[in-house]
Amino acid sequence: MQSNSLKLLQLIRGGILLAALGALSGCGGGQAAPAADAKKDAVNAVPVEVAEAGRNAISASYSGTASLVADHEAQVVAKTSGVMLKLFVEEGMLVKEGQLLAQLDDANARSSAAQTEAQMHKAEAVFARAEQSIKKDLIPKAEYDTDKFDMLSQRAAFEVAKLQLAYTRIVAPVSGVIAERSVKIGNYVQTNATMFRIVGMDPLQAVLNVPERQLGILKAGQTVRLDADALSGKKFTGEIKRIAPVVDPASGTFRVTCEFHDTTGILRPGMFGRIEIVYDHRESALTVPRSAVVEEDGETSVFVVERAVIATATATATKDAIGKTQTKVTSTPAVEGFVAHRRLVKLGYLDTDRAEIREGIEDGARVITVGRNAVRDGTAVQVLPSQVVEKQVADKKA
């Protein structure tokens, strides 16, 4: 009986001891976890690239797309009929107003002009005698009037004949480039047949259909920039030539005609381009790269990198006298690092590369431009050169 009681007492004491050891072990584990997490956070700082907010010039603009069209264009048609004898121009050649383009056979026109000229001189001689005779009352007034009208009629016929002769010389009605030639040497050309198409090359125009909310902002004479798709890397400057005074009720837009003078001659009608109209300019605006701006849940923000003190700890595992593992947490000196903080901002003007910040951050703030999608407010970050960040991002994608 006594022996059984002793065994029971030993079992109870052993259970209490095991419970105590388990509690101590649990306490040690609870302290070690935060230390390990802190160390992990310090080691796993997110690599980012940053840029400083600074003062730069920025412009407010409206952008749109349109095709270039010629300011003037002419269809050259034959004003008389005849056989094509000579061609003096080809497609692609620049011509000036009044320049000779082609020559029709003028033999019949010359003969007709010579005949009507002779008849005119004859009528003028008859009328000269009639003038002398009427002064002496040698002929009646009716005969004098008839001779006068005959003379005037022959003069008019001679002018028509001269025009027909002139029409055999085909000249350019406007300056431009020969866009199309529709005749060949030896062709018989009918009256009113199209022979050439001349397209003006300077100036060139582009028509934008702009939303009506811009009606009070855009003005004639404002600067316009053109980036033609076919001429990569080349930009051209022009201006707003005119603005339509009415808004199209169907589309809610109005027409803005932009004009470009290209001295290089490389712009061509029909080219498609992106057009930017600059309507305001700020010389010293607080700006950041557009890649730093985050738009989420209806709010606009940037992530600012600031210095912070990051505390770390080291966890050491040891065994006690009975072989039980014990965890010992040792604090290490705090180190300086970087932390990302989200800042709500108010944007101003935007251009291709930069965004104006009206409120939210100050001059000199360092904002995240690469890696911002991987951070949240309070995330530890590691500021690296741009090429390092780009390599790490590429490695993760791979």
C-alpha positions in Angstrom: 0.0 0.0 0.0 2.8 2.4 0.9 4.7 1.4 -2.2 1.7 2.2 -4.4 1.2 5.6 -2.8 4.9 6.4 -3.4 4.7 5.6 -7.0 1.6 7.8 -7.4 3.3 10.7 -5.8 6.3 10.3 -8.1 4.0 10.3 -11.1 2.3 13.5 -10.0 5.6 15.3 -9.4 6.8 14.2 -12.8 3.7 15.6 -14.5 4.0 18.9 -12.7 7.7 19.1 -13.8 6.8 18.3 -17.4 4.1 21.0 -17.4 6.5 23.6 -16.0 9.1 22.8 -18.6 6.5 23.0 -21.3 5.4 26.4 -20.1 9.0 27.7 -20.0 9.5 26.3 -23.4 6.4 28.1 -24.7 7.5 31.3 -23.2 10.9 31.1 -24.8 9.3 30.3 -28.2 7.0 33.4 -27.9 9.9 35.7 -27.3 12.1 34.3 -30.1 9.5 34.7 -32.9 9.3 38.5 -32.9 13.1 38.7 -32.9 13.3 36.4 -35.9 10.7 38.4 -37.7 12.5 41.6 -37.0 15.7 40.2 -38.4 13.9 38.8 -41.4 12.3 42.2 -42.1 15.7 43.9 -41.9 17.3 41.5 -44.3 14.4 41.4 -46.8 14.2 45.2 -47.4 12.5 45.8 -50.8 15.0 47.1 -53.4 13.7 50.3 -55.0 14.9 53.2 -57.2 14.2 56.7 -56.1 14.2 60.2 -57.6 14.2 63.6 -55.9 11.2 66.0 -56.2 12.6 69.2 -57.7 11.8 72.4 -59.5 11.5 72.1 -63.2 9.7 73.7 -66.1 6.4 72.0 -67.1 3.7 72.8 -69.6 0.0 72.1 -69.7 -1.2 70.7 -73.0 -3.9 69.0 -74.9 -2.9 66.0 -77.1 -4.7 64.4 -80.0 -4.1 62.6 -83.3 -4.7 63.7 -86.8 -3.5 63.3 -90.4 -1.8 66.1 -92.3 -3.6 67.7 -95.2 -2.4 70.2 -97.8 -3.5 73.8 -97.3 -4.2 74.0 -101.1 -4.6 71.4 -103.8 -5.4 71.8 -107.5 -6.6 69.5 -110.3 -5.0 70.7 -113.6 -7.5 70.2 -116.4 -7.2 70.8 -120.2 -9.0 74.0 -121.3 -8.7 73.0 -124.9 -8.3 69.8 -126.8 -5.2 68.6 -128.6 -2.4 66.0 -128.8 0.2 66.0 -126.0 3.5 67.0 -127.5 5.8 67.6 -124.5 5.9 67.0 -120.8 8.2 69.1 -118.7 7.5 67.7 -115.2 7.1 64.3 -113.5 5.5 63.1 -110.3 7.3 64.2 -107.2 8.7 67.4 -108.7 8.2 70.7 -107.0 6.6 73.4 -109.2 5.9 77.1 -108.9 2.7 78.9 -109.8 2.7 79.7 -113.5 5.4 77.2 -114.4 5.0 75.3 -117.7 4.0 71.7 -117.2 3.1 70.4 -120.7 2.6 71.5 -124.3 -0.3 70.5 -126.5 -0.2 70.6 -130.3 -1.0 74.3 -131.1 -1.0 74.2 -134.9 -4.8 74.7 -135.2 -4.9 77.2 -132.5 -2.2 79.3 -134.2 -4.0 79.2 -137.5 -7.2 80.2 -135.9 -5.5 83.1 -134.1 -3.9 84.3 -137.3 -7.2 84.2 -139.2 -9.1 86.0 -136.6 -6.3 88.6 -136.3 -6.6 89.3 -140.0 -10.3 89.6 -139.9 -10.0 92.0 -136.9 -7.6 94.2 -138.8 -9.9 94.3 -141.8 -12.8 95.3 -139.6 -10.7 98.0 -138.0 -9.9 99.4 -141.4 -13.5 99.5 -142.4 -14.5 101.2 -139.2 -11.7 103.8 -139.7 -13.2 104.7 -143.0 -16.7 104.8 -141.5 -15.5 107.2 -138.9 -14.1 109.6 -141.6 -17.3 109.3 -143.6 -19.7 109.9 -140.8 -18.0 113.2 -140.0 -18.8 114.3 -143.5 -22.3 112.9 -143.6 -21.3 110.6 -146.4 -22.8 107.4 -144.9 -25.9 106.9 -142.7 -25.6 106.4 -139.0 -26.9 102.8 -139.3 -24.0 101.8 -141.5 -21.5 103.4 -139.2 -22.9 101.5 -136.2 -22.8 98.2 -138.2 -19.1 98.8 -139.0 -18.3 99.6 -135.4 -20.0 96.4 -134.1 -18.3 94.3 -136.7 -14.9 95.7 -135.6 -15.7 95.0 -131.9 -16.9 91.5 -132.7 -13.7 90.7 -134.6 -11.6 92.0 -131.7 -13.4 89.7 -129.3 -13.0 86.8 -131.7 -9.2 87.5 -131.8 -9.0 87.5 -128.0 -10.8 84.1 -127.9 -8.3 82.7 -130.4 -5.4 84.0 -128.4 -6.8 82.3 -125.3 -7.2 79.0 -127.2 -3.6 79.3 -128.2 -2.5 80.1 -124.7 -4.5 77.1 -123.4 -2.2 74.7 -125.4 0.5 75.7 -122.8 -0.4 73.9 -119.6 0.8 75.9 -116.6 0.7 75.3 -112.8 -2.2 77.2 -111.2 -0.6 76.9 -107.7 2.8 76.1 -106.2 3.3 72.6 -104.9 4.4 69.1 -105.8 3.2 67.0 -108.7 1.3 64.3 -106.9 -0.2 62.7 -110.0 0.3 62.8 -113.8 -2.6 61.4 -115.8 -1.4 61.9 -119.4 1.4 60.7 -121.6 3.1 62.1 -124.7 1.0 61.3 -127.8 -2.3 61.2 -126.0 -5.2 63.1 -127.4 -6.4 65.3 -124.6 -10.1 66.2 -124.4 -11.3 69.5 -123.0 -11.8 69.3 -119.2 -9.7 66.1 -118.9 -7.6 65.9 -115.8 -3.9 66.1 -116.5 -2.1 66.7 -113.2 -2.8 66.9 -109.5 -0.7 69.5 -107.6 -0.6 69.3 -103.8 0.7 72.2 -101.7 3.6 71.2 -99.4 3.9 74.4 -97.3 2.0 75.0 -95.1 0.5 71.7 -94.0 -2.5 71.5 -91.8 -4.0 69.1 -89.2 -7.6 69.2 -88.0 -8.3 68.1 -84.4 -11.8 67.4 -83.0 -11.3 68.7 -79.4 -13.8 68.2 -76.6 -15.9 71.2 -75.8 -14.4 71.6 -72.3 -11.3 72.9 -74.0 -13.1 75.6 -75.9 -12.2 78.4 -73.5 -8.6 77.3 -73.1 -7.3 76.9 -76.7 -6.7 80.1 -78.7 -5.5 80.9 -82.2 -1.7 81.4 -82.2 -0.9 78.9 -79.4 2.1 76.7 -80.0 1.6 73.2 -81.4 4.0 70.3 -81.5 3.8 67.5 -84.0 5.4 64.0 -83.7 4.9 62.1 -87.0 4.7 58.3 -86.8 6.6 57.9 -90.0 9.5 60.2 -88.8 10.4 58.7 -85.5 12.4 61.0 -83.3 11.6 64.2 -85.3 9.4 66.9 -83.9 7.9 69.9 -85.7 6.5 73.1 -84.3 3.5 75.0 -85.6 0.6 77.0 -84.3 -3.2 77.0 -84.1 -4.4 78.7 -87.3 -8.1 78.9 -86.5 -10.8 77.5 -84.2 -14.3 76.7 -85.2 -16.8 79.0 -83.5 -19.4 76.3 -82.9 -19.5 72.9 -81.2 -20.8 69.8 -83.0 -23.9 68.8 -81.0 -23.6 65.1 -82.1 -20.0 64.6 -81.0 -19.6 67.4 -78.4 -16.4 68.5 -80.1 -15.1 71.6 -82.1 -12.6 71.8 -84.9 -9.1 73.2 -84.3 -7.0 73.7 -87.4 -3.2 73.6 -86.8 -0.7 74.8 -89.3 2.9 73.7 -89.8 5.7 75.2 -92.0 8.3 72.6 -92.8 11.5 74.1 -94.2 13.1 70.6 -94.4 10.5 69.3 -96.8 10.2 65.9 -95.2 6.6 66.3 -94.0 4.1 64.9 -96.4 0.3 65.3 -96.7 -1.4 62.2 -95.4 1.1 61.5 -92.7 -0.4 60.5 -89.3 0.9 62.2 -86.2 0.4 63.0 -82.6 -0.3 66.6 -81.9 0.3 68.5 -78.6 -1.1 71.9 -78.0 0.7 73.8 -75.2 -1.7 76.2 -73.5 0.1 77.1 -70.3 3.7 76.9 -69.0 5.3 77.0 -65.5 9.0 77.7 -65.2 9.6 76.5 -61.6 7.1 73.9 -60.6 7.6 71.1 -58.1 7.7 67.9 -60.2 8.4 64.2 -59.8 8.7 61.5 -62.5 5.3 60.3 -63.6 6.4 56.7 -62.8 6.3 57.7 -59.1 2.6 58.6 -59.1 0.2 55.9 -57.7 -3.5 56.2 -58.5 -5.5 53.8 -56.3 -9.0 53.8 -54.9 -9.7 57.3 -56.2 -6.7 58.7 -54.4 -3.3 59.9 -55.8 -0.2 59.3 -53.8 3.6 58.8 -53.9 5.8 56.7 -51.7 8.5 58.8 -50.0 11.7 57.2 -48.8 12.9 58.4 -45.4 15.7 57.4 -43.0 14.6 55.3 -40.0 16.2 53.4 -37.1 15.7 49.6 -37.5 16.2 47.4 -34.4 17.3 43.8 -34.9 17.8 40.9 -32.5 19.7 37.6 -32.6 18.2 34.3 -31.4 20.6 31.7 -29.9 19.6 28.1 -29.2 21.3 26.2 -26.3 20.6 22.9 -24.3 20.2 22.7 -20.6 21.5 20.1 -18.2 18.7 17.6 -19.0 19.2 18.1 -22.8 16.2 20.4 -23.3 16.7 23.1 -26.0 16.4 26.7 -24.7 16.2 29.8 -26.9 18.0 33.0 -25.9 17.2 36.3 -27.5 20.0 38.9 -27.6 19.4 42.4 -28.8 21.9 44.0 -31.2 22.6 47.7 -31.7 19.9 49.4 -33.9 21.0 50.3 -37.4 19.9 53.1 -39.8 17.8 52.1 -42.8 15.1 53.4 -45.1 11.4 53.1 -44.8 8.7 54.0 -47.4 5.8 56.2 -46.4 2.7 56.8 -48.5 1.9 60.5 -49.0 -1.4 61.7 -50.6 -0.7 64.4 -53.2 -2.5 66.9 -55.3 -1.4 66.9 -59.0 -1.1 69.8 -61.3 0.0 69.7 -64.9 1.2 66.5 -66.5 3.6 66.1 -69.4 5.2 63.1 -71.1 7.7 62.4 -68.3 6.9 64.5 -65.2 4.0 65.4 -63.0 3.5 68.6 -61.1 2.9 68.2 -57.3 0.7 71.1 -55.9 0.3 69.6 -52.4 1.6 66.6 -50.3 5.4 66.7 -50.4 8.1 69.2 -50.3 11.1 70.0 -52.5 13.9 67.5 -52.2 11.6 64.6 -51.1 12.9 61.2 -52.5 10.1 59.3 -54.1 10.0 55.7 -55.3 10.0 55.4 -59.1 10.8 51.6 -59.6 9.6 49.0 -57.2 6.6 51.0 -55.8 4.2 48.2 -56.4 6.0 46.0 -53.9 5.9 48.4 -51.0 3.2 49.6 -48.5 3.2 52.3 -45.9 6.0 51.5 -43.5 7.8 48.9 -45.6 11.6 48.7 -45.2 13.3 49.5 -48.5 16.8 49.3 -49.9 17.8 52.2 -52.2 19.8 50.8 -55.1 21.1 52.2 -58.4 18.6 51.9 -61.3 20.4 49.2 -63.1 20.5 47.0 -60.1 16.7 47.3 -59.5 16.0 46.6 -63.1 18.1 43.4 -63.0 16.4 42.2 -59.9 12.9 42.8 -61.3 13.9 41.0 -64.5 15.3 38.0 -62.5 12.0 37.7 -60.5 10.0 37.7 -63.8 12.3 35.0 -65.2 
